[in-house]
Amino acid sequence: MPGERKKRMEYLANYLELPKDLLMNMPRITLLGDMQLYVENHRGIMEYTKERIRISTSLGELLIAGEGLVLRNIFPDEIAVEGKIKSLNILE
């Protein structure tokens, strides 16, 4: 999202008191300890192994590294990952 448009959408979200992830189509990432991860508003899975999962988002690529990673749920709007999560990175 270009910088000026992003600023306008953020201002509008604040003004209307709406969640930014809803209006700006940003991913919502929820981490429960180091065992579960939920990603909403994703754009698809790019890579999937037991040690690494790459998910496309509007911010870029979400890289999840760990051990014994398993995709529990894959829905058009949500992905659930379980396993020993060691790191999360967003790569633009």
C-alpha positions in Angstrom: 0.0 0.0 0.0 1.6 3.3 -1.0 2.6 5.6 1.9 0.0 8.4 1.4 -2.9 5.9 0.9 -1.8 4.0 4.0 -1.7 7.2 6.1 -5.2 8.1 4.8 -6.6 4.7 5.6 -5.0 4.8 9.1 -6.5 8.2 9.7 -9.9 7.0 8.6 -9.7 3.9 10.8 -8.9 6.1 13.8 -11.6 8.6 13.0 -14.3 5.9 12.5 -12.9 3.9 15.5 -12.6 0.8 13.4 -9.9 -1.9 13.7 -7.0 -1.1 11.4 -6.7 -4.7 10.3 -10.2 -4.7 9.0 -10.0 -1.4 7.1 -6.4 -1.7 5.9 -6.5 -5.5 5.2 -3.5 -5.9 7.5 -2.8 -9.4 9.0 -3.7 -10.1 12.5 -1.1 -12.3 14.1 -1.9 -14.0 17.4 0.8 -16.0 19.2 -0.1 -18.2 22.2 3.1 -18.9 24.1 5.5 -20.7 21.8 3.1 -23.4 20.8 0.3 -21.9 18.7 0.1 -19.1 16.1 -3.0 -17.8 14.3 -2.7 -15.6 11.2 -5.8 -13.8 9.9 -6.1 -11.9 6.6 -3.3 -13.9 4.9 -2.7 -14.2 1.1 -1.6 -17.9 1.0 1.1 -20.3 2.0 4.4 -20.0 0.2 6.4 -22.8 1.9 5.6 -25.5 4.4 8.1 -27.8 6.1 8.3 -29.0 9.7 11.0 -26.4 10.5 9.8 -23.4 8.4 6.5 -21.9 7.2 6.3 -18.9 4.9 2.9 -17.1 4.6 2.2 -14.2 2.2 0.5 -11.1 3.8 -0.2 -7.6 2.8 2.8 -6.5 4.8 5.1 -8.9 3.0 6.2 -12.5 3.9 5.7 -13.9 7.4 8.5 -16.4 8.2 7.8 -18.8 11.0 10.7 -21.0 12.2 10.6 -23.8 14.7 10.4 -27.5 15.2 7.6 -29.9 14.5 5.5 -27.2 12.8 2.1 -28.3 11.6 -0.7 -26.5 9.9 -3.9 -27.2 11.9 -6.4 -25.1 10.1 -6.2 -23.5 6.7 -9.2 -21.3 5.8 -9.4 -18.5 3.2 -9.1 -16.0 6.1 -7.2 -17.8 8.8 -4.3 -20.2 9.3 -3.4 -22.0 12.5 0.1 -23.3 13.2 1.1 -25.6 16.0 4.6 -26.8 17.1 7.6 -25.3 18.9 7.8 -21.8 17.5 11.3 -20.3 17.7 11.0 -17.1 15.7 8.7 -14.9 13.6 9.9 -12.4 11.0 8.1 -10.2 8.5 10.1 -9.7 5.4 9.1 -6.9 3.0 
